[in-house]
């Protein structure tokens, strides 16, 4: 009994400590997820990556709408990765969530990239994408532009307002679409 309590506490502490990394875990709102999937223009047989996939919600949603895709996510903090694995398990979708640094991952087989990362990472990603992505790969970015890369499309995703004194919709985050 005591040993099980110690293991539980250690797992909980590992989860909490793993949340403090230099890139925060901020989940993408589901309305934005749906908008990104729509803008990706899936055919249904693509290989799609989510770098810094958080709780894997984008990959799970994409897989539910397009069961034929190959969905791969990368997450570095072990606690967030564990959360993603649990969400994938409960969703019953075949999504591959990998524990590791996406900067070291080979993404050359990607057809679509879904990303929601801080601006400080975007320069590194642009260099990685320039080297690894094949011609025609779509990159859909929530909130942040990729410096030095011309977007094909940028749209705002309207979000419902949580303030009853404001109009029912508010301008939400921008979603950028790139093609390599």
matplotlib code that plots the C-alpha trace (Angstrom):
import matplotlib.pyplot as plt

x = [0.0, 2.8, 4.8, 1.9, 1.4, 5.0, 4.9, 1.7, 3.3, 6.5, 4.4, 2.4, 5.6, 7.1, 4.0, 4.0, 7.7, 7.6, 5.1, 7.8, 9.7, 10.6, 7.6, 4.3, 1.5, -1.4, -4.1, -5.6, -9.3, -11.4, -13.0, -9.4, -8.6, -11.6, -10.6, -7.0, -8.2, -10.5, -7.7, -5.4, -7.6, -7.1, -7.6, -7.6, -4.4, -1.7, 1.0, 0.3, 2.6, 1.9, 5.1, 4.7, 1.3, 0.4, -2.6, -2.9, -6.3, -5.4, -4.3, -7.2, -9.7, -8.0, -7.9, -11.7, -12.5, -10.1, -9.5, -7.0, -4.4, -1.2, -1.1, 2.2, 2.9, 6.0, 6.0, 9.0, 7.7, 7.0, 3.9, 2.3, 3.3, 1.5, -1.6, -1.5, -1.1, -4.2, -6.3, -5.3, -6.1, -9.6, -10.3, -9.6, -7.9, -4.6, -2.4, 1.4, 2.6, 6.3, 8.2, 11.1, 12.5, 10.8, 13.8, 15.6, 12.7, 12.8, 9.6, 10.6, 7.5, 5.1, 2.3, 0.7, 2.2, 0.0, 1.7, 1.0, 4.3, 5.9, 7.5, 11.0, 10.8, 9.5, 13.0, 14.4, 11.4, 11.7, 15.3, 14.3, 11.4, 13.5, 15.9, 13.4, 10.0, 9.1, 7.7, 4.0, 3.9, 1.3, 2.1, -0.9, 0.2, -2.1, -1.4, 2.1, 3.7, 6.9, 9.5, 10.8, 8.2, 5.3, 2.0, -0.5, -3.5, -4.2, -7.6, -9.0, -10.9, -13.9, -14.4, -17.5, -17.4, -17.5, -18.6, -22.3, -22.0, -20.1, -21.4, -21.7, -18.5, -15.1, -12.2, -10.0, -6.5, -5.0, -4.3, -1.5, -1.3, 2.1, 3.1, 6.7]
y = [0.0, 2.4, 1.5, 2.2, 5.6, 6.5, 5.4, 7.5, 10.6, 10.2, 9.9, 13.0, 15.0, 13.9, 15.1, 18.5, 19.1, 18.2, 21.0, 23.6, 23.8, 26.8, 26.2, 26.4, 23.9, 26.0, 23.8, 25.0, 25.7, 23.1, 25.6, 26.6, 22.9, 22.4, 25.5, 24.3, 20.9, 22.5, 24.8, 21.8, 20.4, 16.7, 14.1, 11.4, 9.5, 12.0, 11.7, 14.6, 15.8, 17.9, 19.2, 20.0, 18.1, 18.8, 16.7, 15.4, 17.0, 18.2, 14.8, 13.0, 15.4, 15.0, 11.2, 11.2, 13.2, 11.5, 7.9, 7.1, 9.6, 8.7, 10.9, 11.5, 13.9, 14.9, 16.1, 16.6, 17.1, 13.6, 14.7, 16.3, 13.3, 11.1, 13.2, 12.9, 9.1, 8.9, 11.1, 8.9, 5.7, 7.0, 8.4, 4.9, 6.6, 5.3, 8.3, 7.9, 10.3, 10.2, 11.4, 13.4, 16.6, 17.4, 19.4, 16.0, 14.2, 13.3, 14.8, 14.4, 12.2, 14.9, 16.0, 18.3, 19.9, 21.3, 23.6, 25.9, 27.0, 30.1, 32.6, 31.9, 28.4, 29.4, 30.4, 27.0, 25.3, 27.3, 26.1, 22.5, 22.7, 24.2, 21.2, 18.3, 19.1, 17.9, 20.3, 20.9, 20.1, 22.2, 23.8, 25.1, 27.4, 28.6, 32.1, 32.7, 33.4, 31.7, 34.5, 34.8, 32.5, 33.9, 32.5, 31.3, 32.2, 33.8, 33.7, 34.6, 31.9, 33.5, 32.3, 32.5, 35.3, 34.3, 37.8, 38.3, 42.0, 41.7, 40.5, 36.7, 36.3, 37.9, 37.9, 35.0, 33.9, 34.0, 30.7, 30.8, 28.4, 27.8, 25.6, 24.4]
z = [0.0, 1.0, -2.1, -4.4, -2.8, -3.3, -7.0, -7.5, -5.9, -8.0, -11.2, -10.2, -9.4, -12.8, -14.6, -12.8, -13.2, -16.9, -17.5, -16.8, -20.0, -22.2, -24.5, -22.6, -23.0, -24.3, -25.9, -29.2, -28.9, -30.6, -33.0, -34.2, -34.5, -36.8, -38.8, -39.3, -40.4, -42.9, -44.3, -44.6, -47.3, -46.5, -49.3, -46.7, -47.3, -46.1, -43.5, -41.0, -38.2, -35.2, -33.7, -30.1, -30.2, -26.6, -25.7, -29.3, -29.9, -33.5, -34.5, -32.9, -34.6, -38.0, -37.7, -36.7, -39.8, -42.2, -40.9, -43.8, -42.7, -40.9, -37.8, -35.9, -33.1, -31.1, -27.5, -25.2, -21.7, -20.4, -18.5, -21.5, -23.6, -21.0, -21.3, -25.1, -24.8, -22.5, -24.9, -27.8, -25.8, -24.9, -28.4, -29.9, -32.8, -34.3, -33.6, -33.0, -30.3, -29.9, -26.8, -28.1, -29.6, -32.9, -34.0, -34.2, -35.9, -39.6, -41.1, -44.8, -45.4, -44.2, -46.5, -43.9, -40.8, -38.0, -35.6, -32.7, -31.4, -29.9, -32.3, -31.0, -32.5, -35.9, -37.3, -36.3, -37.9, -41.2, -41.5, -40.7, -43.2, -46.0, -45.7, -45.0, -46.5, -49.9, -52.5, -51.9, -48.2, -46.5, -43.1, -41.1, -38.2, -35.4, -34.3, -35.5, -38.8, -40.0, -40.5, -44.0, -45.6, -47.6, -46.6, -49.2, -47.0, -43.6, -42.0, -38.6, -36.8, -35.1, -31.5, -29.4, -26.8, -23.2, -22.2, -22.4, -22.8, -26.1, -29.4, -29.7, -31.8, -31.4, -33.8, -32.9, -33.7, -37.2, -39.0, -41.5, -44.5, -46.1, -49.0, -49.3]

ax = plt.figure().add_subplot(projection="3d")
ax.plot(x, y, z, "-o")
ax.set_aspect("equal")
plt.show()
